[in-house]
Each structure stands twice: as structure tokens, then as C-alpha cells.
């Protein structure tokens, strides 16, 4: 899978794409395309290692968008980065919908999960949706609740994460910072390949993303299927926050263990991929 770029509706997108459905079966033509939205300190490449190849093997067309300011994306955020991400993802869904001519499943991970929730509640996007997947997602209550919980439960991690977001490559030269972050992201000690998958495209985050809570308006409703998945050993988005998200959408959460926040590259990622691909295929 190689990165692709396109201009659509006056916006520039960089994304990974894979489509093997003609090689699988004619039945695959009825399956919804899946759009992955990554989280902090990563890019669309995050899903190319395990998730997209597994989905492809079942005939699911997949796209993985790189948010502006991440990876090799050439477009920089404006003074309102969170709004940029929402507008970009909404427009990208329009693009995929036009390409595939059928509704889309949007799968948001971590920060990408909160962005996905905002996008999927837009009235103009709802008709283009087949479902919404939230993986270790920032809860609907937004960053204020999540940040407060992290500060109270693990202030050291909160401080280290802040340093890594501001200057990731320099901060991770500090062995202590590196060990704290790895311990927070993985349930089991990762190998160098796993670390490379997760940390290969580190770029500083725009802290304006996290200074406002960006909560979901609880007066809005979503009429498409939703699944909420979490990692039992996650220290960034703990089980209590995943449960709060599931309650908000009226579904039962699904947890994977042993697994930390780095779900797309964790040791047990095959089980996660099998569940999500099966869920998408059932729509």
C-alpha cells in the first residue's frame, strides 16, 4: 500500500488505499468501504501494517486518511485545528462515497475517534454512513474529562505525554520518557518492529487540539450502527472512559486483552481486526 494524494472540493488529501475485492468474490461488492482515522503522533500509515491487509483478505475496501499536520501531509492546520480535522474528514467521506457509490463505515481511533463522532453527527454526512467504529476513542465528553482523569490517576504520564506531543523526537531520546510512554501504550513489552510501526512518523502535535474539550452535543442522535471497542490495559483511554462512550451510544463495549492503547499494532491486533472486519461485513 502506497500513499496517495487527491484534490477534492478545494481540499488536499493524503491517504492509503487498498482494494482487493475483485480478487475475493462477487459478494464483496456489497460490503461497505471502511475509512480509518488515526490518533495523535501518527498518520494513516498506522493501519497499513495489520488492519488494512486483514480487511482486504475479506474483500473490504479500505482507506486510511492522514490528517493535516501529520505524517507527510503538506497542508498545515489553521488557528482552529480541530475544526480543520472535522471538515477534512467530512469532505473525505464525501469523496469516498462518490468513489464507491455506497455508504461508508468510519473507524476512528483515539483522537480520531472524537473527530469521527463529530463528523458522523453532521446531518449531511448521515446518509453516507453505513456504521461508526470507535477504537480507544476520546469519549463524547471530550478532552476535559479525559485529561482530568489522567492527571488524577497518573500525573507522571500526563506530564510525559505533554512533553512528547510538543517535541516528540527530542523527548523520546530521554530513556525515562520513552519507557513511560511505551508502558502507557502497550500491555506487553513491544518489539522494535512494533515500535517502528507506531513511532515512524512522529511529528509535534498542535496543543490547541487539547486545550478545548470539544464535547459531543448530547441533543444530537445517530441512527447508524455503532461499535465501541477498548483495550483492557489502556492507560490513556481507560476502560471507564470506553464504557462512558458505549453508554452514550447505547451499545455494549467490547474489550480486548492483553492490549494497551496502541491497539492497531499491539500483539493481539489480529483478534481486534477479526472482530472489526466481521462487524463491518455484517452491516
Number of C-alpha atoms within 10 A of each C-alpha: 13 10 14 11 13 12 11 12 10 7 12 15 22 24 23 23 18 18 18 17 20 11 12 14 11 10 10 18 16 13 21 26 27 26 27 26 29 28 24 18 20 21 29 25 22 26 22 22 15 16 21 27 20 16 25 19 15 19 27 26 24 26 24 25 28 25 28 21 20 24 18 15 17 12 14 12 16 11 11 11 18 20 16 16 21 21 15 19 25 19 19 24 24 20 17 19 18 12 10 14 12 17 22 27 25 30 26 24 27 24 23 26 27 28 27 26 24 21 22 26 16 15 12 11 17 17 14 19 21 21 23 24 25 27 31 32 30 29 27 26 19 18 20 16 16 18 19 13 18 19 14 10 12 13 14 14 19 18 13 17 19 15 16 21 18 15 14 19 15 10 18 18 10 10 10 12 19 17 12 15 19 18 18 19 22 24 23 15 13 16 10 9 10 18 16 12 17 22 17 15 17 18 21 17 19 17 12 11 18 16 11 12 15 18 17 17 11 10 5 9 12 15 13 14 16 21 21 24 26 30 27 21 21 24 20 26 25 21 19 13 21 28 19 15 24 22 13 14 18 12 14 15 18 17 19 17 16 15 24 29 27 25 24 25 25 25 20 17 18 15 12 24 19 14 14 19 21 13 15 24 17 9 13
